[in-house]
Each structure stands twice: as structure tokens, then as C-alpha cells.
């Protein structure tokens, strides 16, 4: 087995800065280190392979496979990618539909994009989604029972699963924390994963929404596999290994219009 190469002095300094700040953009790193963006991208790739650093489009953050970023950090991460994904998902969902929407900042962006629709019926275990969508008088919003997590307004637990099982809806809109290179869908909270699995089971079509940064993240709880999705909405082409899996199962990949 090949041993990992030692980090050079600059890479160790970058690692320390990311640990201190939690998250840094490429522009912020360039203001600290007098090197080209190409060099910094290479450094970040090495750090992502050898440390808990996670790359995202335009920067990197400190992360591990056992703990998610804070809700506040996730809210400000990749907002442009989430916005274009949300627009594409909203364009796919017809009026007069029923849908599940699960926990996540991407699904919250999708909820905002759905506000121009008519006569939707929504079941959600995400208080933020409910607070966005209840404003529409022609929407019917049903909030799942269960324990509300103080850190992000997610609702989880056995009673949440039992509640979700009472419904069979047209679409299940599902976000995810990480996607492994073999297509495995991963998250951090076992109870959240159980609810997401139930949403997948109870949906006629499964809409998986995730930006490209999810392919560079790690998480410890297996939720399912990308081939369980009916449609995959993202902001960039997936890695080749994942694209092959989607092609084999004839699962459409929806990308923003160029």
C-alpha cells in the first residue's frame, strides 16, 4: 500500500488556517498565501485526500465523517449552486402535486423556489421548509411529528417514521450530506437517515438534490444508493464512476441551463 506523502510547509499552514477559521474561500487563501490559484487548488486536493479538510467549489472547510458542519455554516455554503439546483427542481415539479421535503439547506432553497407554484401538498420534517411554504394560502403543509433538533429545526425519531408511513406522495425531494464515489448516499445522524429512507420508500418519484461538493465529503451513516433516485439534480457533471452508474440505470441527471 502506498504511503501518503508528507505535507509541505505551506500545506501545513493552510491546514492550520482552515482549522482556525472552519472555512476559507480560494480568494481568502490567496490573500494569505502569495501563490497562484492553481497551486492552492492542488494543495487543497492533497489536504482533502490526507486530512479532514473538505473541498467545495471556491474553497475548503474543516470537516470529519462523524460530525456535520453547523447549520449556519451550511446555510452560507455554495449558495449559487443551491439556487440553480432549486430552480431546476422547481421547474420539474408540476402544480397540484404532493411531495415530501426532508432536512437540509438545499431542500430549503427548493422550498423557496416552489413558492410560485399552485396547489401543492407538502409533508416535511423540516421546520424551516414549513415556515417558508405555509405562507401560500393554496398550499397545504403538513409537519411530521417527532423530536425537533435545536441545531437545525429537523424533526426525527420513531414517531416521525410512523407519521411519514401514513402517506404515499408523488415526489420525495431528498437532500444528502455526502455521496461516495461508488454512489453510496451518506449522512451523519442515524435517526435522520431512517426518516429519509422512509421518504424514499413512500415516494412515487425520488428527486435527489445535491451540489458537486457532496462528492468530496465524508459521512458515517449509509442512507442508500444514488441509483434509488428517479432523478438527480446537481450543478456539475458527477464523477465518472457515478455517471456510469446513473447511465446504467437510465437515471436522468439534471444540470442548470448554460
N, C-alpha and C positions, 0 to 999 in steps of 0.2 A: 504494500500500500504506500502511495506517495505521501511524504510528509509535507505539511504546509510550510510555505516559505515564511521566514521571519518578516515582520513588518519593518519598513524603514522608518527613519526618524520622523519624517513628515506625516506618514500614515499613522504613527502612534499619536502625534499631536492632533491630527484630525479626529481620531478616535476619542481623545480626551475632550475636545471641544464639543463633539456630538453628545458625549455623556453629560457634560456640564449643562448644555442648553436643551437637551432632549430631542431637538430637531433643528436642522440648518439647511437652508437652500444653497444651491450652487453659487448664486451671487454672493451670499453671505460668506461662504467658504473662500471664494475668490478674493474678497476684501481682506480676509485674514492671511491667506497664503498667496504669495506672489507667483502663481503658476497658471498655466492655461486651463480652460475648462476641460479640454480633452484629458489632461493629466489628472485633474481632480476626479473625472468620471472613472478613470482607470483605478485610482486609489479607492474610490467608493466601492467599485466592483470587488476589489480584493478584500476590503473590510467586510462587505456583505457575505463573502464566502467563508471568512475566518472568524468573524465576531458576531454579536447580536445586532450589529448595525443593519438596518433595512433601507434599501434604496427606494425612492419614489421619483416620479417624473419631476426633475428640477431640484433634487436634494436628497437628504437621508435623515433617518431618525434612529434613536436607540430603542431597540425592541427585543423581546425574547419570545420563545414559544409558549411560555406559561402565563404571560400577562399581557393584556391588550393595552394600547395607548389609552390615555384618558379621553373621556368623551369630548372635552374641549379641544384637545389636540386633533382628534379625528374629524371634528367639525371643520377645521381650517385646512385639512389635508386634501390636496388635489381638487379644489372646488370647481375648476373649469371642466375637468374630466367628469365629475359627478353631474354637472349641469348638462353636458351634452348627452350623457347616458340617459339622464332623466327625460330629456326631450324626446329621445328615440323611443324609450319605453312608453311614454305618454301617447306618442303618435301611433303606437301599435295597439293600445288598449281602446276598444270601441266604447261609445256611450252605452248606457243601460247594461253594464256588466257588473258581475260580482267578483270581488278579489280579496285575497289575503295580502297583508303587507307586514313583513316581520321587522325585527330590530335592526337598526343601522343608520348611519348618516347618509348613505347612498339612497336607501329607501325613503328617507325623509325628503331628499331632493326630488325623488319621483313623486311623492305626495304633493309637493308644491306644483310640480308640472301638470298634475291631474286636475287642478282647480278650474280649468276651462272646460272640463267635461260636463256631461249632463247625466243625472240619474244613476250614479254609481252606488253600489252597496259594498261597504268595506268592513272586513273583520281584521282587527290588528291587535298585536301585543306590544305596541309601541305608543306610549302616551304622547310623544312628540308628533307622530303621524296623526293621531286622533285630534290633537289640538290644531293641526293645520287644516284637516279636512272637515271638521264639524261646522266650519263657517258656511259651507254651501247648504242652503235650505233643501235642495233637491238630492243631497247625498244622505244616505243612511249609514252612520258609523257605529259599529258595534265593537266595544272594547272587551278583550278577553279578561277573564277572572284570573287571579293569581297574585303572587308577590311582586310588588313594584320595586325594582332596583333603584336605589337612590342615586347611583352614579350616572345613569343614562335614561331613566324612565322606561326601561324594558320590563315586561311582565313575564315571569317564568314560574315553573312549578308544575306539579302533577295536575292541579286543578286547571291550569292553562291548557295542558294537553287534552284533558277531558272536554273542555269547552270547545276547542278547535275541532275535535272529532264530531261535533254535532252538525258541522257544515260540510257541504260539498260545493265548491265555488268554481267559477270559470277560470280564474287565474290566481296563481300564487306568486307574488313578487318577493323574491328572496335575495337578500344581500349576504355576503360571506366575508370573513376576515382574511382568509388565505386560500390559495389554490396551489397544490403541489404540482410538480412537473409531470406526474402521472395522472393528473386530473382529479385527485382526491380533494374534496372540499373540507376545509378545516376551520375550527373556531376555538375559542378559549374557555367558554363556560358550558359545562356538560348539560345543564338544565336548559340553556338557550338552544343548544343543538337539538335536544329532544323535541322542543316546540317546533323548530324549523323542519325537522324530519316529518313531523305530523302535518305541517302545512304542505309539504311536498306530496304526501300521501293523499291529502284531501283536495288537491287541485287538479282540474282537468288539464290545464297547461301550466307548466312551471317556467317562470321568467326569472332567470339568473342574471343579476346585475352586479358587475364588479369591474373596477378600473384596472389597468395593467399592473399597477403597483402590487396588487394582491398576489401576483406570481412570484414576487420576491420576498414575501412574508412567510413566517412560520407560526404555526399554532398546534396545540397538542391534542385537540379533540376532533375526531373524524365525524363529519356531518353526513357525508355521502360522496357521490361522484358527479363530475361535471356532465356525464352522459345521461344523468337523470333529468337534466333540464330539457324543456321543449325548445327554448330559445336562449341564446347567450348574448347579452348586451354588454359591450365594453367599448373602450376608447381607442385601442390599438389591436392589431392582429395578435392573437395568442402565440405563445411559443410553439415551435413546430410540432413537438410531441403532443401537445394538447390539441392543436389544429388537426392533426391526423386522427385523433380520437373522435373529434366532432365530425369530421368528414365521413369517417366510417359509419357513424350512427346517423348521418344526414341531419345534424342539428345545426340550424342556421346561426351564423354569427352576425350580429347587427352592429355596424360601425357608424360613427357620425358621418354625415354627408360632407364631402370635401368641397 
